[in-house]
Amino acid sequence: MQSIPGLSARDVVGRGFEKIANGWAKIVPTAQNQLVISALTVVDHCRFSATARIQS
């Protein structure tokens, strides 16, 4: 994967998750939206934890 100077892969993925969460906020009721955002945060954290372990 090529990198863009000043922008890490983690930044790009984080922005992607933020866009998904914002998209859900527009179509899903507030209570359900919070569950989706929480789930995306957990998935994001687990993926980066696994990536860090693999790279170690």
C-alpha distance matrix in Angstrom:
0.0 3.8 6.5 9.9 12.8 14.9 12.7 11.0 9.0 12.5 14.2 12.3 13.2 16.6 17.3 16.6 19.0 21.4 21.5 22.2 24.9 26.4 26.6 28.4 30.7 32.0 32.9 33.8 36.8 36.4 37.0 34.6 32.0 32.2 31.7 28.5 27.1 28.2 26.5 23.1 23.5 24.2 21.3 18.9 20.7 20.7 17.0 16.2 19.2 18.0 14.5 16.5 18.9 16.4 14.9 18.6
3.8 0.0 3.8 6.8 9.7 12.3 10.8 10.1 9.3 13.1 13.8 12.2 14.1 17.1 17.3 17.2 20.1 21.9 21.9 23.2 25.8 26.9 27.2 29.4 31.5 32.6 33.9 35.0 38.0 37.4 38.3 36.1 33.3 33.5 33.3 30.2 28.5 29.7 28.4 24.9 25.0 26.2 23.6 20.8 22.5 23.1 19.6 18.2 21.3 20.6 17.0 18.5 21.2 19.0 17.0 20.4
6.5 3.8 0.0 3.8 6.3 8.6 7.2 6.8 7.2 10.8 11.1 10.2 12.7 15.1 15.3 16.0 18.7 20.1 20.5 22.2 24.5 25.3 26.2 28.4 30.1 31.4 33.0 34.0 36.8 35.9 36.9 35.1 32.0 32.0 32.1 29.1 27.0 28.3 27.4 23.8 23.5 25.0 22.8 19.6 21.0 22.2 18.9 17.1 20.2 20.2 16.6 17.5 20.6 19.1 16.7 19.8
9.9 6.8 3.8 0.0 3.8 6.2 5.4 7.1 8.6 11.7 10.7 9.9 13.2 15.0 14.4 15.7 18.7 19.4 19.6 21.9 24.0 24.3 25.4 28.0 29.3 30.3 32.3 33.6 36.3 35.3 36.7 35.0 31.7 31.8 32.4 29.4 27.1 28.6 28.2 24.5 24.0 26.0 24.1 20.8 22.3 24.0 21.0 19.0 22.3 22.7 19.3 20.0 23.4 22.2 19.8 22.7
12.8 9.7 6.3 3.8 0.0 3.8 5.6 7.8 10.6 13.0 11.8 12.1 15.5 16.6 16.2 18.1 20.8 21.1 21.7 24.3 26.0 26.2 27.7 30.2 31.2 32.4 34.7 35.8 38.2 36.9 38.4 37.0 33.6 33.4 34.2 31.4 28.8 30.2 30.1 26.5 25.5 27.6 26.1 22.5 23.6 25.5 22.8 20.3 23.3 24.2 20.7 20.7 24.2 23.4 20.6 23.0
14.9 12.3 8.6 6.2 3.8 0.0 3.8 6.6 10.1 11.5 9.6 10.9 14.3 14.6 14.3 16.8 19.2 19.0 20.1 22.8 24.0 24.2 26.1 28.5 29.1 30.6 33.0 34.0 36.1 34.5 35.9 34.9 31.5 30.9 32.0 29.5 26.6 27.8 28.1 24.6 23.3 25.6 24.6 20.8 21.6 24.0 21.7 19.0 21.8 23.3 20.1 19.8 23.5 23.2 20.5 22.6
12.7 10.8 7.2 5.4 5.6 3.8 0.0 3.8 6.8 8.2 6.3 7.2 10.5 11.1 10.9 13.2 15.6 15.8 16.8 19.3 20.7 21.1 22.8 25.2 26.0 27.5 29.8 30.7 33.0 31.5 32.9 31.6 28.2 27.8 28.7 26.1 23.3 24.7 24.7 21.1 20.1 22.4 21.1 17.5 18.7 20.9 18.5 16.1 19.3 20.6 17.5 17.7 21.4 21.1 18.8 21.3
11.0 10.1 6.8 7.1 7.8 6.6 3.8 0.0 3.8 5.3 5.2 6.5 8.8 9.9 10.9 12.7 14.5 15.5 16.9 18.8 20.2 21.3 22.9 24.8 26.0 27.8 29.8 30.2 32.6 31.1 32.0 30.5 27.4 26.8 27.2 24.7 22.0 23.0 22.7 19.3 18.1 19.9 18.5 14.8 15.8 17.7 15.2 12.6 15.8 16.9 13.8 14.0 17.7 17.4 15.2 17.7
9.0 9.3 7.2 8.6 10.6 10.1 6.8 3.8 0.0 3.8 5.4 5.1 6.2 8.5 9.9 10.6 12.4 14.2 15.4 16.7 18.4 20.0 21.2 22.8 24.4 26.3 27.8 28.2 30.8 29.6 30.3 28.5 25.6 25.2 25.2 22.4 20.2 21.2 20.4 16.9 16.3 17.8 15.8 12.4 13.9 15.4 12.4 10.5 14.0 14.6 11.5 12.7 16.1 15.4 13.9 16.9
12.5 13.1 10.8 11.7 13.0 11.5 8.2 5.3 3.8 0.0 3.8 5.4 5.2 6.0 8.5 9.8 10.5 12.2 14.2 15.3 16.4 18.2 19.9 21.1 22.4 24.7 26.3 26.3 28.5 27.1 27.6 26.0 23.1 22.3 22.4 19.9 17.4 18.0 17.6 14.3 13.1 14.6 13.2 9.6 10.7 12.7 10.4 8.1 11.5 12.9 10.5 11.2 14.9 15.0 13.8 16.4
14.2 13.8 11.1 10.7 11.8 9.6 6.3 5.2 5.4 3.8 0.0 3.8 5.5 5.0 6.2 8.6 10.0 10.5 12.4 14.3 15.3 16.4 18.3 20.1 21.0 23.0 25.0 25.4 27.6 26.0 27.0 25.7 22.5 21.8 22.5 20.0 17.2 18.4 18.5 15.0 13.9 16.3 15.2 11.5 12.9 15.6 13.6 11.5 14.9 16.6 14.3 14.9 18.5 18.8 17.5 19.9
12.3 12.2 10.2 9.9 12.1 10.9 7.2 6.5 5.1 5.4 3.8 0.0 3.8 5.4 5.2 6.3 8.8 9.9 10.7 12.6 14.4 15.4 16.6 18.7 20.1 21.7 23.5 24.2 26.8 25.7 26.9 25.2 22.0 22.0 22.5 19.5 17.2 18.9 18.5 14.7 14.6 17.0 15.2 11.9 14.2 16.4 13.8 12.6 16.3 17.4 15.0 16.4 19.9 19.5 18.5 21.4
13.2 14.1 12.7 13.2 15.5 14.3 10.5 8.8 6.2 5.2 5.5 3.8 0.0 3.8 5.4 4.9 6.3 8.6 9.8 10.6 12.4 14.2 15.3 16.7 18.4 20.4 21.8 22.1 24.6 23.7 24.4 22.5 19.5 19.4 19.5 16.5 14.4 15.9 15.0 11.3 11.4 13.5 11.5 8.4 11.1 13.0 10.5 10.0 13.7 14.6 12.8 14.7 17.8 17.7 17.3 20.2
16.6 17.1 15.1 15.0 16.6 14.6 11.1 9.9 8.5 6.0 5.0 5.4 3.8 0.0 3.8 5.3 5.2 6.2 8.7 9.9 10.6 12.3 14.2 15.5 16.5 18.9 20.6 20.7 22.8 21.3 22.2 20.7 17.6 17.0 17.6 15.0 12.3 13.7 13.8 10.1 9.4 12.2 11.3 7.9 10.1 12.9 11.4 10.5 13.9 15.6 14.3 15.5 18.8 19.3 19.0 21.3
17.3 17.3 15.3 14.4 16.2 14.3 10.9 10.9 9.9 8.5 6.2 5.2 5.4 3.8 0.0 3.8 5.5 4.9 6.2 8.7 9.8 10.4 12.2 14.3 15.2 16.9 19.1 19.7 22.1 20.9 22.3 20.9 17.4 17.5 18.6 15.8 13.1 15.4 15.7 12.0 12.0 15.1 14.1 11.1 13.7 16.5 14.9 14.1 17.6 19.2 17.7 19.0 22.3 22.6 22.1 24.6
16.6 17.2 16.0 15.7 18.1 16.8 13.2 12.7 10.6 9.8 8.6 6.3 4.9 5.3 3.8 0.0 3.8 5.4 5.1 6.3 8.7 9.9 10.6 12.5 14.3 15.8 17.3 18.1 20.9 20.3 21.5 19.5 16.4 17.0 17.5 14.2 12.4 14.9 14.3 10.6 11.7 14.5 12.7 10.4 13.7 15.8 13.8 14.1 17.6 18.6 17.3 19.3 22.3 22.2 22.1 25.0
19.0 20.1 18.7 18.7 20.8 19.2 15.6 14.5 12.4 10.5 10.0 8.8 6.3 5.2 5.5 3.8 0.0 3.8 5.4 5.0 6.1 8.6 9.8 10.6 12.3 14.6 15.8 15.9 18.4 17.4 18.3 16.4 13.3 13.6 13.9 10.7 8.7 11.1 10.7 6.9 8.1 11.1 9.8 7.9 11.2 13.4 12.3 12.9 16.0 17.3 16.7 18.6 21.4 21.8 22.2 24.7
21.4 21.9 20.1 19.4 21.1 19.0 15.8 15.5 14.2 12.2 10.5 9.9 8.6 6.2 4.9 5.4 3.8 0.0 3.8 5.4 5.1 6.1 8.5 9.9 10.5 12.8 14.8 15.1 17.2 15.9 17.4 16.1 12.6 12.8 14.2 11.4 8.7 11.6 12.3 9.1 9.5 13.1 12.7 10.7 13.4 16.2 15.5 15.5 18.5 20.3 19.7 21.1 24.1 24.8 24.8 27.1
21.5 21.9 20.5 19.6 21.7 20.1 16.8 16.9 15.4 14.2 12.4 10.7 9.8 8.7 6.2 5.1 5.4 3.8 0.0 3.8 5.4 5.0 6.1 8.6 9.8 11.0 13.0 14.2 16.8 16.3 18.3 16.6 13.1 14.3 15.6 12.5 10.7 14.1 14.3 11.1 12.5 15.9 14.9 13.3 16.5 18.8 17.6 18.1 21.3 22.6 21.8 23.7 26.6 26.8 26.9 29.6
22.2 23.2 22.2 21.9 24.3 22.8 19.3 18.8 16.7 15.3 14.3 12.6 10.6 9.9 8.7 6.3 5.0 5.4 3.8 0.0 3.8 5.5 5.1 6.3 8.7 10.2 11.2 11.8 14.8 14.7 16.2 13.9 10.8 12.4 13.0 9.5 8.7 12.1 11.6 8.7 11.1 14.0 12.8 12.1 15.5 17.3 16.3 17.5 20.6 21.5 21.2 23.4 25.9 26.1 26.8 29.4
24.9 25.8 24.5 24.0 26.0 24.0 20.7 20.2 18.4 16.4 15.3 14.4 12.4 10.6 9.8 8.7 6.1 5.1 5.4 3.8 0.0 3.8 5.4 5.1 6.2 9.0 10.3 10.1 12.4 11.6 13.0 11.3 7.8 9.0 10.3 7.3 5.7 9.4 10.0 7.8 9.6 12.8 12.6 12.1 14.9 17.1 17.0 18.0 20.6 22.0 22.2 23.9 26.4 27.2 27.9 30.1
26.4 26.9 25.3 24.3 26.2 24.2 21.1 21.3 20.0 18.2 16.4 15.4 14.2 12.3 10.4 9.9 8.6 6.1 5.0 5.5 3.8 0.0 3.8 5.4 5.0 6.7 9.3 10.2 12.3 11.6 14.1 12.9 9.2 10.9 13.0 10.5 8.9 12.7 13.7 11.6 13.0 16.4 16.3 15.4 18.2 20.7 20.3 21.0 23.8 25.4 25.2 26.8 29.5 30.2 30.6 32.9
26.6 27.2 26.2 25.4 27.7 26.1 22.8 22.9 21.2 19.9 18.3 16.6 15.3 14.2 12.2 10.6 9.8 8.5 6.1 5.1 5.4 3.8 0.0 3.8 5.4 5.5 7.0 8.8 11.9 12.4 14.8 12.9 9.8 12.4 13.8 10.8 10.6 14.3 14.6 12.6 14.9 17.9 17.2 16.8 19.9 21.9 21.2 22.4 25.3 26.4 26.2 28.3 30.9 31.2 31.8 34.4
28.4 29.4 28.4 28.0 30.2 28.5 25.2 24.8 22.8 21.1 20.1 18.7 16.7 15.5 14.3 12.5 10.6 9.9 8.6 6.3 5.1 5.4 3.8 0.0 3.8 5.3 5.4 5.6 8.8 9.5 11.4 9.2 6.3 9.4 10.5 7.8 8.4 12.0 12.2 11.1 13.6 16.2 15.9 16.2 19.2 20.9 20.8 22.3 24.8 25.9 26.3 28.4 30.6 31.1 32.1 34.5
30.7 31.5 30.1 29.3 31.2 29.1 26.0 26.0 24.4 22.4 21.0 20.1 18.4 16.5 15.2 14.3 12.3 10.5 9.8 8.7 6.2 5.0 5.4 3.8 0.0 3.8 5.7 5.7 7.4 7.1 10.0 9.0 5.8 8.5 10.8 9.1 8.9 12.4 13.6 12.8 14.6 17.5 17.9 17.9 20.4 22.6 22.8 24.0 26.3 27.9 28.3 30.0 32.3 33.2 34.0 36.2
32.0 32.6 31.4 30.3 32.4 30.6 27.5 27.8 26.3 24.7 23.0 21.7 20.4 18.9 16.9 15.8 14.6 12.8 11.0 10.2 9.0 6.7 5.5 5.3 3.8 0.0 3.8 6.2 8.2 9.3 12.5 11.5 8.9 12.0 14.1 12.3 12.5 16.1 17.0 16.0 18.0 20.9 21.0 20.9 23.7 25.8 25.7 26.9 29.5 30.8 31.0 32.9 35.3 35.9 36.7 39.0
32.9 33.9 33.0 32.3 34.7 33.0 29.8 29.8 27.8 26.3 25.0 23.5 21.8 20.6 19.1 17.3 15.8 14.8 13.0 11.2 10.3 9.3 7.0 5.4 5.7 3.8 0.0 3.8 6.9 9.3 11.8 10.1 8.6 12.2 13.5 11.7 13.0 16.3 16.6 16.1 18.7 21.1 20.9 21.5 24.4 25.9 25.9 27.7 30.1 31.1 31.5 33.7 35.8 36.3 37.4 39.8
33.8 35.0 34.0 33.6 35.8 34.0 30.7 30.2 28.2 26.3 25.4 24.2 22.1 20.7 19.7 18.1 15.9 15.1 14.2 11.8 10.1 10.2 8.8 5.6 5.7 6.2 3.8 0.0 3.8 6.4 8.3 6.3 5.6 9.3 10.3 9.2 11.0 13.8 14.2 14.6 17.0 19.0 19.3 20.4 22.9 24.3 24.8 26.7 28.7 29.8 30.6 32.7 34.6 35.3 36.7 38.8
36.8 38.0 36.8 36.3 38.2 36.1 33.0 32.6 30.8 28.5 27.6 26.8 24.6 22.8 22.1 20.9 18.4 17.2 16.8 14.8 12.4 12.3 11.9 8.8 7.4 8.2 6.9 3.8 0.0 3.8 5.8 5.6 5.9 8.8 10.3 10.6 12.1 14.3 15.4 16.4 18.3 20.2 21.1 22.2 24.3 25.9 26.8 28.5 30.2 31.6 32.7 34.5 36.3 37.4 38.8 40.7
36.4 37.4 35.9 35.3 36.9 34.5 31.5 31.1 29.6 27.1 26.0 25.7 23.7 21.3 20.9 20.3 17.4 15.9 16.3 14.7 11.6 11.6 12.4 9.5 7.1 9.3 9.3 6.4 3.8 0.0 3.8 5.6 4.9 6.3 8.9 9.9 10.4 12.3 14.3 15.3 16.4 18.5 20.0 20.8 22.5 24.4 25.7 27.0 28.5 30.3 31.5 32.9 34.8 36.2 37.4 39.0
37.0 38.3 36.9 36.7 38.4 35.9 32.9 32.0 30.3 27.6 27.0 26.9 24.4 22.2 22.3 21.5 18.3 17.4 18.3 16.2 13.0 14.1 14.8 11.4 10.0 12.5 11.8 8.3 5.8 3.8 0.0 3.8 5.4 5.4 6.7 9.0 10.2 10.9 12.8 14.7 15.7 17.1 18.9 20.3 21.6 23.1 24.8 26.4 27.5 29.2 30.8 32.1 33.6 35.2 36.7 38.1
34.6 36.1 35.1 35.0 37.0 34.9 31.6 30.5 28.5 26.0 25.7 25.2 22.5 20.7 20.9 19.5 16.4 16.1 16.6 13.9 11.3 12.9 12.9 9.2 9.0 11.5 10.1 6.3 5.6 5.6 3.8 0.0 3.8 5.4 5.1 6.4 8.8 9.9 10.7 12.5 14.4 15.5 16.7 18.4 20.1 21.3 22.7 24.6 25.9 27.2 28.8 30.5 31.9 33.2 34.8 36.5
32.0 33.3 32.0 31.7 33.6 31.5 28.2 27.4 25.6 23.1 22.5 22.0 19.5 17.6 17.4 16.4 13.3 12.6 13.1 10.8 7.8 9.2 9.8 6.3 5.8 8.9 8.6 5.6 5.9 4.9 5.4 3.8 0.0 3.8 5.4 5.1 6.2 8.6 9.8 10.6 12.3 14.3 15.4 16.4 18.4 20.0 21.1 22.7 24.3 25.8 27.0 28.6 30.5 31.7 33.0 34.8
32.2 33.5 32.0 31.8 33.4 30.9 27.8 26.8 25.2 22.3 21.8 22.0 19.4 17.0 17.5 17.0 13.6 12.8 14.3 12.4 9.0 10.9 12.4 9.4 8.5 12.0 12.2 9.3 8.8 6.3 5.4 5.4 3.8 0.0 3.8 5.4 5.1 6.1 8.5 9.9 10.5 12.4 14.3 15.2 16.5 18.4 20.0 21.3 22.5 24.4 25.8 27.0 28.7 30.4 31.6 33.1
31.7 33.3 32.1 32.4 34.2 32.0 28.7 27.2 25.2 22.4 22.5 22.5 19.5 17.6 18.6 17.5 13.9 14.2 15.6 13.0 10.3 13.0 13.8 10.5 10.8 14.1 13.5 10.3 10.3 8.9 6.7 5.1 5.4 3.8 0.0 3.8 5.5 5.1 6.1 8.6 9.9 10.6 12.3 14.2 15.4 16.5 18.3 20.2 21.1 22.6 24.3 25.8 27.2 28.7 30.4 31.8
28.5 30.2 29.1 29.4 31.4 29.5 26.1 24.7 22.4 19.9 20.0 19.5 16.5 15.0 15.8 14.2 10.7 11.4 12.5 9.5 7.3 10.5 10.8 7.8 9.1 12.3 11.7 9.2 10.6 9.9 9.0 6.4 5.1 5.4 3.8 0.0 3.8 5.4 5.1 6.2 8.6 9.9 10.5 12.1 14.2 15.4 16.4 18.4 19.9 21.1 22.5 24.3 25.9 27.0 28.6 30.4
27.1 28.5 27.0 27.1 28.8 26.6 23.3 22.0 20.2 17.4 17.2 17.2 14.4 12.3 13.1 12.4 8.7 8.7 10.7 8.7 5.7 8.9 10.6 8.4 8.9 12.5 13.0 11.0 12.1 10.4 10.2 8.8 6.2 5.1 5.5 3.8 0.0 3.8 5.4 5.1 6.2 8.7 9.9 10.4 12.3 14.3 15.3 16.6 18.3 20.0 21.1 22.5 24.5 25.8 27.0 28.7
28.2 29.7 28.3 28.6 30.2 27.8 24.7 23.0 21.2 18.0 18.4 18.9 15.9 13.7 15.4 14.9 11.1 11.6 14.1 12.1 9.4 12.7 14.3 12.0 12.4 16.1 16.3 13.8 14.3 12.3 10.9 9.9 8.6 6.1 5.1 5.4 3.8 0.0 3.8 5.5 5.1 6.3 8.7 9.9 10.6 12.4 14.3 15.6 16.5 18.5 20.1 21.2 22.8 24.5 25.9 27.2
26.5 28.4 27.4 28.2 30.1 28.1 24.7 22.7 20.4 17.6 18.5 18.5 15.0 13.8 15.7 14.3 10.7 12.3 14.3 11.6 10.0 13.7 14.6 12.2 13.6 17.0 16.6 14.2 15.4 14.3 12.8 10.7 9.8 8.5 6.1 5.1 5.4 3.8 0.0 3.8 5.4 5.2 6.2 8.5 9.9 10.6 12.3 14.4 15.3 16.6 18.3 20.0 21.3 22.6 24.4 26.0
23.1 24.9 23.8 24.5 26.5 24.6 21.1 19.3 16.9 14.3 15.0 14.7 11.3 10.1 12.0 10.6 6.9 9.1 11.1 8.7 7.8 11.6 12.6 11.1 12.8 16.0 16.1 14.6 16.4 15.3 14.7 12.5 10.6 9.9 8.6 6.2 5.1 5.5 3.8 0.0 3.8 5.4 5.1 6.0 8.5 9.9 10.5 12.3 14.1 15.4 16.4 18.3 20.0 21.1 22.5 24.4
23.5 25.0 23.5 24.0 25.5 23.3 20.1 18.1 16.3 13.1 13.9 14.6 11.4 9.4 12.0 11.7 8.1 9.5 12.5 11.1 9.6 13.0 14.9 13.6 14.6 18.0 18.7 17.0 18.3 16.4 15.7 14.4 12.3 10.5 9.9 8.6 6.2 5.1 5.4 3.8 0.0 3.8 5.5 5.1 6.1 8.6 10.0 10.8 12.2 14.3 15.4 16.5 18.5 20.1 21.2 22.6
24.2 26.2 25.0 26.0 27.6 25.6 22.4 19.9 17.8 14.6 16.3 17.0 13.5 12.2 15.1 14.5 11.1 13.1 15.9 14.0 12.8 16.4 17.9 16.2 17.5 20.9 21.1 19.0 20.2 18.5 17.1 15.5 14.3 12.4 10.6 9.9 8.7 6.3 5.2 5.4 3.8 0.0 3.8 5.4 5.1 6.1 8.5 10.1 10.5 12.2 14.2 15.3 16.6 18.4 20.0 21.2
21.3 23.6 22.8 24.1 26.1 24.6 21.1 18.5 15.8 13.2 15.2 15.2 11.5 11.3 14.1 12.7 9.8 12.7 14.9 12.8 12.6 16.3 17.2 15.9 17.9 21.0 20.9 19.3 21.1 20.0 18.9 16.7 15.4 14.3 12.3 10.5 9.9 8.7 6.2 5.1 5.5 3.8 0.0 3.8 5.5 5.2 6.1 8.7 9.9 10.6 12.2 14.2 15.5 16.5 18.4 20.1
18.9 20.8 19.6 20.8 22.5 20.8 17.5 14.8 12.4 9.6 11.5 11.9 8.4 7.9 11.1 10.4 7.9 10.7 13.3 12.1 12.1 15.4 16.8 16.2 17.9 20.9 21.5 20.4 22.2 20.8 20.3 18.4 16.4 15.2 14.2 12.1 10.4 9.9 8.5 6.0 5.1 5.4 3.8 0.0 3.8 5.6 5.3 6.3 8.6 10.1 10.7 12.4 14.4 15.5 16.6 18.5
20.7 22.5 21.0 22.3 23.6 21.6 18.7 15.8 13.9 10.7 12.9 14.2 11.1 10.1 13.7 13.7 11.2 13.4 16.5 15.5 14.9 18.2 19.9 19.2 20.4 23.7 24.4 22.9 24.3 22.5 21.6 20.1 18.4 16.5 15.4 14.2 12.3 10.6 9.9 8.5 6.1 5.1 5.5 3.8 0.0 3.8 5.5 5.4 6.1 8.6 9.9 10.6 12.4 14.3 15.4 16.6
20.7 23.1 22.2 24.0 25.5 24.0 20.9 17.7 15.4 12.7 15.6 16.4 13.0 12.9 16.5 15.8 13.4 16.2 18.8 17.3 17.1 20.7 21.9 20.9 22.6 25.8 25.9 24.3 25.9 24.4 23.1 21.3 20.0 18.4 16.5 15.4 14.3 12.4 10.6 9.9 8.6 6.1 5.2 5.6 3.8 0.0 3.8 5.5 5.1 6.1 8.6 9.9 10.7 12.3 14.3 15.5
17.0 19.6 18.9 21.0 22.8 21.7 18.5 15.2 12.4 10.4 13.6 13.8 10.5 11.4 14.9 13.8 12.3 15.5 17.6 16.3 17.0 20.3 21.2 20.8 22.8 25.7 25.9 24.8 26.8 25.7 24.8 22.7 21.1 20.0 18.3 16.4 15.3 14.3 12.3 10.5 10.0 8.5 6.1 5.3 5.5 3.8 0.0 3.8 5.5 5.2 6.2 8.7 10.0 10.6 12.3 14.4
16.2 18.2 17.1 19.0 20.3 19.0 16.1 12.6 10.5 8.1 11.5 12.6 10.0 10.5 14.1 14.1 12.9 15.5 18.1 17.5 18.0 21.0 22.4 22.3 24.0 26.9 27.7 26.7 28.5 27.0 26.4 24.6 22.7 21.3 20.2 18.4 16.6 15.6 14.4 12.3 10.8 10.1 8.7 6.3 5.4 5.5 3.8 0.0 3.8 5.4 4.9 6.1 8.6 9.7 10.4 12.2
19.2 21.3 20.2 22.3 23.3 21.8 19.3 15.8 14.0 11.5 14.9 16.3 13.7 13.9 17.6 17.6 16.0 18.5 21.3 20.6 20.6 23.8 25.3 24.8 26.3 29.5 30.1 28.7 30.2 28.5 27.5 25.9 24.3 22.5 21.1 19.9 18.3 16.5 15.3 14.1 12.2 10.5 9.9 8.6 6.1 5.1 5.5 3.8 0.0 3.8 5.4 5.2 6.3 8.7 10.0 10.8
18.0 20.6 20.2 22.7 24.2 23.3 20.6 16.9 14.6 12.9 16.6 17.4 14.6 15.6 19.2 18.6 17.3 20.3 22.6 21.5 22.0 25.4 26.4 25.9 27.9 30.8 31.1 29.8 31.6 30.3 29.2 27.2 25.8 24.4 22.6 21.1 20.0 18.5 16.6 15.4 14.3 12.2 10.6 10.1 8.6 6.1 5.2 5.4 3.8 0.0 3.8 5.4 5.1 6.2 8.7 10.0
14.5 17.0 16.6 19.3 20.7 20.1 17.5 13.8 11.5 10.5 14.3 15.0 12.8 14.3 17.7 17.3 16.7 19.7 21.8 21.2 22.2 25.2 26.2 26.3 28.3 31.0 31.5 30.6 32.7 31.5 30.8 28.8 27.0 25.8 24.3 22.5 21.1 20.1 18.3 16.4 15.4 14.2 12.2 10.7 9.9 8.6 6.2 4.9 5.4 3.8 0.0 3.8 5.4 5.1 6.2 8.6
16.5 18.5 17.5 20.0 20.7 19.8 17.7 14.0 12.7 11.2 14.9 16.4 14.7 15.5 19.0 19.3 18.6 21.1 23.7 23.4 23.9 26.8 28.3 28.4 30.0 32.9 33.7 32.7 34.5 32.9 32.1 30.5 28.6 27.0 25.8 24.3 22.5 21.2 20.0 18.3 16.5 15.3 14.2 12.4 10.6 9.9 8.7 6.1 5.2 5.4 3.8 0.0 3.8 5.5 5.2 6.2
18.9 21.2 20.6 23.4 24.2 23.5 21.4 17.7 16.1 14.9 18.5 19.9 17.8 18.8 22.3 22.3 21.4 24.1 26.6 25.9 26.4 29.5 30.9 30.6 32.3 35.3 35.8 34.6 36.3 34.8 33.6 31.9 30.5 28.7 27.2 25.9 24.5 22.8 21.3 20.0 18.5 16.6 15.5 14.4 12.4 10.7 10.0 8.6 6.3 5.1 5.4 3.8 0.0 3.8 5.5 5.2
16.4 19.0 19.1 22.2 23.4 23.2 21.1 17.4 15.4 15.0 18.8 19.5 17.7 19.3 22.6 22.2 21.8 24.8 26.8 26.1 27.2 30.2 31.2 31.1 33.2 35.9 36.3 35.3 37.4 36.2 35.2 33.2 31.7 30.4 28.7 27.0 25.8 24.5 22.6 21.1 20.1 18.4 16.5 15.5 14.3 12.3 10.6 9.7 8.7 6.2 5.1 5.5 3.8 0.0 3.8 5.5
14.9 17.0 16.7 19.8 20.6 20.5 18.8 15.2 13.9 13.8 17.5 18.5 17.3 19.0 22.1 22.1 22.2 24.8 26.9 26.8 27.9 30.6 31.8 32.1 34.0 36.7 37.4 36.7 38.8 37.4 36.7 34.8 33.0 31.6 30.4 28.6 27.0 25.9 24.4 22.5 21.2 20.0 18.4 16.6 15.4 14.3 12.3 10.4 10.0 8.7 6.2 5.2 5.5 3.8 0.0 3.8
18.6 20.4 19.8 22.7 23.0 22.6 21.3 17.7 16.9 16.4 19.9 21.4 20.2 21.3 24.6 25.0 24.7 27.1 29.6 29.4 30.1 32.9 34.4 34.5 36.2 39.0 39.8 38.8 40.7 39.0 38.1 36.5 34.8 33.1 31.8 30.4 28.7 27.2 26.0 24.4 22.6 21.2 20.1 18.5 16.6 15.5 14.4 12.2 10.8 10.0 8.6 6.2 5.2 5.5 3.8 0.0
